[in-house]
Amino acid sequence: MQIGVAYSEPTQQIWMTIEVPDEATVREGIERSGILKQFPHIDLDTQKVGIFGKLVKLDAALRAGDRIEIYRAIICDPQTVPRKDGASSDDE
C-alpha cells in the first residue's frame, strides 16, 4: 500500500510517497522511507509522530493513504516570543 512520510525543519521540508506492506506500522514506514538516513538527528524515542495531525504511537498500524508526520520539539515558549505581526502591548 502507498503512504506518505513528512518532516520539516526551518530550512528544509521533505514529503515522500512510499510503498509498504499492508501490515506495516508507523515505525516501519518511517524506517522504510530512508528519512532517518537523511536526517540522522531524528530520535524516534523522543520525538512525537502523527498521522494527518493526530498523535499516534510508533506501533500503530498504517492504512493506505496515511501520511506519517514526524514532529520536532518546540524550542521556545510561544508565550515569551514576541509576535512577528508588529502587534505589541507597548503600542498603546
C-alpha positions in Angstrom: 0.0 0.0 0.0 1.1 3.6 -0.5 1.7 6.0 2.4 3.4 9.4 2.8 6.1 10.5 5.2 6.7 14.1 6.0 9.3 16.0 8.1 10.1 19.7 8.2 12.9 21.8 9.5 13.2 25.6 9.3 15.2 25.4 6.1 14.1 22.1 4.6 10.9 20.1 4.2 10.5 16.7 2.8 7.4 14.8 1.8 7.7 11.4 0.1 5.3 8.7 -1.0 6.5 5.1 -0.5 5.2 1.6 -0.7 4.9 -0.5 2.5 3.4 -3.9 3.3 -0.2 -4.0 4.3 0.6 -4.8 7.9 3.3 -2.1 8.3 3.4 0.1 11.4 4.3 3.7 11.7 7.9 2.9 12.8 8.3 0.5 9.8 7.0 3.2 7.4 9.5 5.7 8.8 12.4 3.3 8.6 11.5 2.2 5.0 11.3 5.8 3.9 15.0 6.4 4.4 14.3 9.7 6.2 16.3 8.6 9.2 19.4 8.5 7.0 18.7 11.9 5.5 18.1 13.4 9.0 20.2 11.3 11.4 19.4 13.6 14.3 15.7 12.4 14.3 15.2 10.5 17.5 12.1 8.4 17.4 12.4 7.6 21.1 11.9 11.3 22.0 10.1 12.9 19.0 6.4 12.6 18.6 4.8 11.3 15.4 1.3 11.5 14.0 -0.9 10.6 11.1 -2.7 13.6 9.5 -2.0 15.8 12.6 -3.2 13.2 15.2 -0.6 11.9 17.6 0.0 8.1 17.3 2.4 5.6 18.7 5.1 4.0 16.6 3.4 0.6 16.7 0.2 2.0 15.3 -1.0 0.2 12.1 -0.9 2.1 8.9 -3.7 2.3 6.3 -3.4 3.0 2.7 -3.1 6.7 2.0 -1.9 7.7 5.6 0.6 10.5 5.9 3.1 10.0 8.7 4.4 13.2 10.2 7.5 13.5 12.4 7.3 16.4 14.8 10.2 18.5 16.0 10.3 19.6 19.7 9.2 23.2 20.4 12.4 25.0 21.2 10.9 28.1 22.8 7.9 29.1 24.9 5.4 30.7 22.4 4.2 33.0 25.2 7.6 34.5 25.7 8.5 35.1 22.0 7.4 38.4 20.5 4.8 38.2 17.8 6.1 39.0 14.3 3.0 40.7 13.1 4.0 44.0 14.7 1.4 43.8 17.5 2.7 44.8 20.9 1.2 45.7 24.2 3.7 48.7 24.3 2.0 50.4 21.3 -1.0 51.7 23.3 
